[in-house]
């Protein structure tokens, strides 16, 4: 699996970003569960999932900041 790119996250709309954040958090939960039960086969998936989550949350917060700044500028 290739490293996630923030450019990919920027292409998503707000609803898709929220859905991806939820899915990534579920994936991290599953990975922690697999690690605790010693069934985790690819530990590098933790880093990929955390990086993807960080990208998604960054894009989401940027959009929220832009949305809150836009009405006050008008």
The 8 nearest C-alpha neighbors of each residue, nearest first, counted from 0:
[[1, 2, 3, 47, 44, 43, 48, 41],
 [2, 0, 3, 47, 4, 44, 51, 43],
 [1, 3, 4, 47, 0, 50, 51, 46],
 [4, 2, 51, 1, 5, 47, 50, 7],
 [5, 3, 6, 7, 2, 8, 54, 51],
 [4, 6, 8, 7, 54, 9, 3, 55],
 [7, 5, 9, 4, 8, 10, 3, 54],
 [6, 8, 5, 10, 4, 9, 11, 3],
 [9, 7, 5, 6, 10, 11, 55, 54],
 [8, 10, 6, 7, 11, 5, 58, 12],
 [9, 11, 7, 8, 6, 12, 5, 16],
 [12, 10, 9, 8, 15, 16, 13, 7],
 [11, 13, 15, 14, 16, 10, 9, 8],
 [14, 12, 16, 15, 17, 11, 59, 62],
 [15, 13, 17, 16, 12, 18, 11, 19],
 [14, 16, 18, 12, 17, 13, 11, 19],
 [17, 15, 19, 13, 14, 18, 11, 20],
 [16, 18, 20, 14, 15, 19, 21, 13],
 [17, 19, 15, 21, 16, 20, 22, 14],
 [18, 20, 22, 16, 21, 17, 23, 15],
 [21, 19, 17, 23, 18, 22, 52, 16],
 [22, 20, 24, 18, 19, 23, 25, 17],
 [23, 21, 19, 25, 24, 20, 26, 18],
 [22, 24, 26, 20, 25, 21, 19, 27],
 [23, 25, 27, 21, 26, 22, 20, 28],
 [26, 24, 28, 22, 23, 27, 29, 21],
 [27, 25, 23, 29, 24, 28, 30, 22],
 [28, 26, 30, 24, 29, 25, 31, 23],
 [29, 27, 25, 31, 26, 30, 32, 24],
 [28, 30, 32, 26, 27, 31, 33, 25],
 [29, 31, 27, 33, 32, 28, 34, 26],
 [32, 30, 34, 28, 29, 33, 27, 35],
 [31, 33, 29, 35, 30, 34, 28, 36],
 [34, 32, 39, 38, 30, 36, 35, 31],
 [33, 35, 37, 39, 31, 32, 36, 38],
 [36, 34, 32, 33, 37, 31, 38, 39],
 [35, 37, 33, 34, 38, 32, 39, 31],
 [38, 36, 34, 35, 39, 33, 40, 32],
 [39, 37, 33, 36, 34, 40, 35, 32],
 [40, 38, 33, 34, 37, 41, 42, 30],
 [39, 41, 38, 42, 37, 33, 34, 43],
 [42, 40, 43, 44, 39, 45, 30, 38],
 [41, 43, 44, 45, 40, 39, 46, 34],
 [44, 42, 45, 41, 46, 47, 48, 40],
 [43, 45, 47, 42, 46, 41, 48, 30],
 [46, 44, 48, 43, 47, 42, 49, 27],
 [45, 47, 49, 44, 48, 43, 50, 42],
 [46, 48, 44, 50, 45, 49, 51, 2],
 [47, 49, 51, 45, 50, 46, 44, 52],
 [50, 48, 52, 46, 51, 47, 45, 53],
 [49, 51, 53, 47, 52, 48, 46, 54],
 [52, 50, 48, 54, 53, 49, 3, 47],
 [51, 53, 49, 55, 50, 54, 56, 48],
 [54, 52, 50, 56, 51, 55, 57, 49],
 [55, 53, 57, 51, 5, 52, 56, 50],
 [56, 54, 52, 58, 57, 53, 8, 59],
 [55, 57, 59, 53, 58, 54, 52, 60],
 [58, 56, 54, 60, 59, 55, 53, 61],
 [57, 59, 61, 55, 56, 60, 62, 54],
 [58, 60, 56, 62, 57, 61, 55, 63],
 [59, 61, 63, 57, 62, 58, 56, 64],
 [62, 60, 58, 64, 63, 59, 57, 65],
 [61, 63, 65, 59, 60, 64, 66, 58],
 [62, 64, 60, 66, 65, 61, 67, 59],
 [63, 65, 61, 67, 62, 66, 68, 60],
 [66, 64, 62, 68, 63, 67, 69, 61],
 [65, 67, 63, 69, 64, 68, 62, 70],
 [66, 68, 64, 65, 69, 63, 70, 71],
 [67, 69, 65, 66, 71, 70, 64, 72],
 [68, 70, 72, 66, 71, 67, 65, 73],
 [71, 69, 73, 72, 68, 67, 66, 65],
 [72, 70, 73, 68, 69, 67, 66, 65],
 [71, 73, 69, 70, 68, 67, 65, 66],
 [72, 70, 71, 69, 68, 67, 66, 65]]
